[in-house]
Amino acid sequence: MRFLFKALPLVIALVISTGALADTLTGTVKNGTTGKAGAGDEVVLLNLSQGMEEAGRTKTDSKGNFKFDIPDNGTPHLVRVIHQGVTYHRMAPPGTTSVEAMVFDVAKKVAALGVTADVMRVQAESGNLEVIRLFAVNNTSKPPVTQMNDQNFEFYLPEGATVDQAMARTAGGQPITATAVPQKEKNRYAFIFPLRPGETQFQISYHLPYSGQATLDPKSLYPLEHFVVMLPKSMQFAGVAPESFQSMQDPEQSEATVQVSQKALPGQSLAFKVSGSGVLPSKNESAGGGGQAIGGAQVAGGGQAGGRDARPGGGLGPPIDAPDPLEKYRWYILGGFAVVLAGGAFYITKRSPATQVATTPGQSDEDETVELRRPVIPKQVEPPAPPAIPRSGMLLEALKDELFQLEVERQQGHVTQEEYEKHKAALDQTLQRAIKRQTANS
């Protein structure tokens, strides 16, 4: 007994010192459909120091609250909330003590669904017609719900098209690799990806054999506000119904031809013919510029893929003093560039934690803002698996994205200077460690 009393102070000191090395991360989940607390939703805490490692799992209480004990070691975390099989994420940078997440009920069909923009970038070389197509889909449901079914967003591809890459992203999120799933009808495909309230972007790139001329028929299945076709001036464009298209000149990129159709109805013919060959120039080639303006923010980099610029239209810069006839479409055109640029972003990783979620009945498989529901693909069609991305590179992309978001919030006055300096210092430290780790592994 005397020994126990002597050892008691040591035990208390050990407990106190151990507790001092941990922080508490609290959070609240709100159901945006009902306006009530998100009670009973599963919450997963992911440690981002080594990719995406599960660090904890719990459920929200009757008031939508949850809590995790996390080590105070400057490690960024990601909070994943799973509601009715769809996941929603919130970043928790080092020093974060609380987060709030919004979830929505799921419906198989949402009537208030339309395509704000459908942008096709077309070019031809080496006997192939190459197309990058961007969809901006808007879910304006009231009350807001997430649409999710086995044919969630459908579209057509030309006969003989081979899909090179497909991506999806939600508003404010990072792109993740998606799959274009063949449907029963020939040349009809679907993205099995949740359509949350607000805007979701899909991008698909494909190629098909080309002998110098071809006819493309987009066949929109949804109400379509703007349909934009961009191709090099060295190629010729002719609408099957010429009155459906209006030619516009891009003051930033004189080498590109731009054709626009507005207010198209589902099933309305938007077919057009192209002939000739040529490649859309990159921003650097056409204007010698540096960064690209995307939604009011500057993004640096060339964004090139496969040896040339893979952006729809090559990326467009800020308008000149004269009125820009393409201004109303510019955000959507540039949105495709953002998807290409961030194609290797951290959140596209779907490793063991995501796989565990996907194998649970009623849950889906996604990474940044919403998860992809694992599609049922016909046995005769096996889409190629996306190339693996090193986890260290993914972490670097995530940290750079978080630094960018922090800078935007500071400029918008959403964080105080003290909060900005605190979070930036922690992110800088983590970023330096990640760079050293990547250098050591290379």
Backbone hydrogen bonds, N-H to C=O, Kabsch-Sander energy under -0.5 kcal/mol:
donor,donor_aa,acceptor,acceptor_aa,energy
5,F,1,M,-2.1
6,K,2,R,-1.8
7,A,3,F,-2.1
8,L,4,L,-1.5
11,V,7,A,-2.1
12,I,8,L,-2.6
13,A,9,P,-2.5
14,L,10,L,-2.1
15,V,11,V,-2.4
16,I,12,I,-2.5
17,S,13,A,-2.6
18,T,14,L,-2.4
19,G,15,V,-2.4
20,A,16,I,-1.7
21,L,17,S,-0.6
21,L,18,T,-1.0
22,A,19,G,-1.4
23,D,70,I,-4.2
25,L,23,D,-0.5
25,L,68,F,-3.3
26,T,24,T,-0.6
26,T,97,T,-2.6
27,G,66,F,-2.0
28,T,99,V,-1.7
29,V,64,G,-2.6
30,K,101,A,-2.5
31,N,36,K,-3.1
32,G,30,K,-0.8
32,G,103,V,-3.5
35,G,31,N,-2.4
38,G,29,V,-3.0
39,A,37,A,-1.8
40,G,60,T,-1.2
41,D,38,G,-0.8
42,E,82,I,-1.1
43,V,58,T,-3.1
44,V,80,R,-3.1
45,L,56,G,-2.8
46,L,44,V,-0.6
46,L,78,L,-3.0
47,N,53,E,-4.0
48,L,76,P,-2.2
51,G,48,L,-0.9
52,M,50,Q,-0.6
53,E,47,N,-2.5
55,A,45,L,-3.6
56,G,45,L,-1.1
58,T,43,V,-2.6
60,T,41,D,-2.3
61,D,65,N,-2.2
64,G,61,D,-2.1
66,F,27,G,-2.0
68,F,25,L,-2.5
70,I,23,D,-3.2
70,I,68,F,-0.6
72,D,21,L,-2.9
73,N,71,P,-1.7
77,H,92,A,-2.4
78,L,46,L,-2.3
79,V,90,R,-3.0
80,R,44,V,-3.0
80,R,78,L,-0.6
81,V,79,V,-0.5
81,V,88,Y,-3.2
82,I,42,E,-2.8
83,H,81,V,-0.6
83,H,86,V,-3.0
86,V,83,H,-1.8
88,Y,81,V,-2.4
90,R,79,V,-2.0
92,A,77,H,-3.0
96,T,93,P,-2.2
99,V,26,T,-1.6
101,A,28,T,-2.6
103,V,30,K,-2.6
107,A,146,T,-2.9
113,L,111,A,-2.3
114,G,138,N,-1.9
115,V,223,P,-2.8
116,T,114,G,-0.7
116,T,136,A,-2.4
117,A,136,A,-1.1
118,D,226,H,-2.1
119,V,134,L,-2.6
120,M,228,V,-3.1
121,R,119,V,-0.5
121,R,132,I,-2.9
122,V,120,M,-0.6
122,V,230,M,-3.1
123,Q,130,E,-2.1
124,A,278,G,-2.4
125,E,128,N,-2.1
128,N,125,E,-1.8
129,L,208,L,-2.8
130,E,123,Q,-3.2
130,E,128,N,-0.6
131,V,206,Y,-2.8
132,I,121,R,-2.1
133,R,204,I,-2.9
134,L,119,V,-2.9
135,F,202,F,-3.0
136,A,117,A,-2.7
137,V,135,F,-0.6
137,V,200,T,-3.1
138,N,114,G,-3.2
139,N,137,V,-0.5
139,N,198,G,-2.9
140,T,112,A,-2.3
140,T,138,N,-0.7
146,T,105,D,-2.9
147,Q,195,L,-2.3
148,M,107,A,-2.1
152,N,149,N,-0.8
153,F,191,F,-1.1
155,F,189,Y,-2.1
156,Y,218,P,-0.7
157,L,187,N,-2.3
161,A,158,P,-1.8
162,T,207,H,-2.9
164,D,205,S,-3.0
165,Q,205,S,-1.6
167,M,203,Q,-2.8
168,A,176,I,-2.1
169,R,201,Q,-2.2
171,A,199,E,-1.3
173,G,170,T,-2.3
176,I,168,A,-2.6
178,A,166,A,-2.2
181,V,179,T,-0.9
181,V,190,A,-2.9
183,Q,188,R,-2.9
188,R,185,E,-1.7
189,Y,155,F,-3.1
190,A,181,V,-1.4
191,F,153,F,-2.7
192,I,179,T,-0.6
192,I,190,A,-0.6
193,F,191,F,-1.4
195,L,147,Q,-2.5
196,R,194,P,-0.9
198,G,139,N,-2.7
200,T,137,V,-2.6
201,Q,169,R,-3.0
202,F,135,F,-2.2
203,Q,167,M,-2.3
204,I,133,R,-2.4
205,S,165,Q,-2.8
206,Y,131,V,-2.5
207,H,162,T,-1.9
208,L,129,L,-1.6
210,Y,127,G,-2.3
211,S,213,Q,-0.6
214,A,274,V,-2.4
216,L,272,F,-2.8
224,L,264,A,-2.8
225,E,115,V,-2.4
226,H,116,T,-0.9
227,F,261,S,-3.1
228,V,118,D,-2.5
229,V,259,Q,-2.8
230,M,120,M,-2.8
231,L,257,T,-2.0
233,K,255,E,-2.9
235,M,232,P,-2.0
236,Q,275,S,-2.5
238,A,273,K,-2.0
240,V,271,A,-2.0
241,A,271,A,-0.6
244,S,241,A,-2.5
245,F,242,P,-1.5
246,Q,260,V,-2.3
248,M,258,V,-2.7
250,D,248,M,-0.5
253,Q,250,D,-0.8
256,A,253,Q,-1.7
257,T,231,L,-3.6
258,V,248,M,-1.0
259,Q,229,V,-2.5
260,V,246,Q,-2.4
261,S,227,F,-2.7
263,K,225,E,-2.5
264,A,224,L,-2.3
267,G,220,S,-2.8
268,Q,265,L,-2.3
272,F,216,L,-2.5
273,K,238,A,-3.3
274,V,214,A,-2.7
275,S,236,Q,-1.5
276,G,212,G,-2.1
277,S,234,S,-0.5
278,G,124,A,-2.5
283,K,314,G,-0.9
286,S,282,S,-2.1
287,A,283,K,-3.0
288,G,283,K,-1.1
288,G,284,N,-0.5
289,G,283,K,-0.7
292,Q,299,V,-3.5
293,A,316,L,-0.5
294,I,292,Q,-0.7
294,I,297,A,-3.3
295,G,293,A,-0.5
297,A,294,I,-2.1
299,V,292,Q,-2.9
305,A,308,R,-2.8
308,R,305,A,-1.2
310,A,303,G,-1.2
313,G,311,R,-0.6
314,G,311,R,-2.0
315,G,312,P,-0.8
327,E,324,D,-1.6
329,Y,326,L,-1.5
330,R,326,L,-1.3
331,W,327,E,-0.6
333,I,329,Y,-2.2
334,L,330,R,-3.0
335,G,331,W,-1.6
336,G,332,Y,-1.1
336,G,333,I,-0.5
337,F,333,I,-0.9
338,A,334,L,-2.2
339,V,335,G,-1.9
340,V,336,G,-2.3
341,L,337,F,-3.2
342,A,338,A,-2.1
343,G,340,V,-1.5
345,A,342,A,-2.3
346,F,394,M,-0.5
348,I,345,A,-1.5
349,T,346,F,-1.7
355,T,351,R,-2.3
356,Q,352,S,-2.3
357,V,353,P,-1.7
358,A,354,A,-2.4
359,T,355,T,-1.8
360,T,357,V,-1.2
363,Q,360,T,-2.1
365,D,372,L,-6.3
366,E,364,S,-0.6
366,E,371,E,-0.6
367,D,370,V,-0.6
372,L,365,D,-1.9
373,R,192,I,-0.9
377,I,375,P,-0.9
381,V,378,P,-1.8
382,E,380,Q,-0.5
394,M,390,P,-1.9
395,L,391,R,-2.6
396,L,392,S,-2.1
397,E,393,G,-2.1
398,A,394,M,-2.3
399,L,395,L,-2.5
400,K,396,L,-2.5
401,D,397,E,-2.3
402,E,398,A,-2.3
403,L,399,L,-2.4
404,F,400,K,-2.1
405,Q,401,D,-2.4
406,L,402,E,-2.4
407,E,403,L,-2.1
408,V,404,F,-2.2
409,E,405,Q,-2.5
410,R,406,L,-2.1
411,Q,407,E,-2.3
412,Q,408,V,-1.9
413,G,410,R,-1.1
414,H,409,E,-2.8
415,V,409,E,-0.8
420,Y,416,T,-2.7
421,E,417,Q,-2.5
422,K,418,E,-2.1
423,H,419,E,-2.6
424,K,420,Y,-2.6
425,A,421,E,-2.1
426,A,422,K,-1.7
427,L,423,H,-2.5
428,D,424,K,-2.9
429,Q,425,A,-2.0
430,T,426,A,-2.1
431,L,427,L,-2.7
432,Q,428,D,-2.4
433,R,429,Q,-1.9
434,A,430,T,-2.3
435,I,431,L,-2.4
436,K,432,Q,-2.3
437,R,433,R,-2.4
438,Q,434,A,-2.4
439,T,435,I,-2.5
440,A,436,K,-2.4
441,N,437,R,-1.6
442,S,438,Q,-1.0
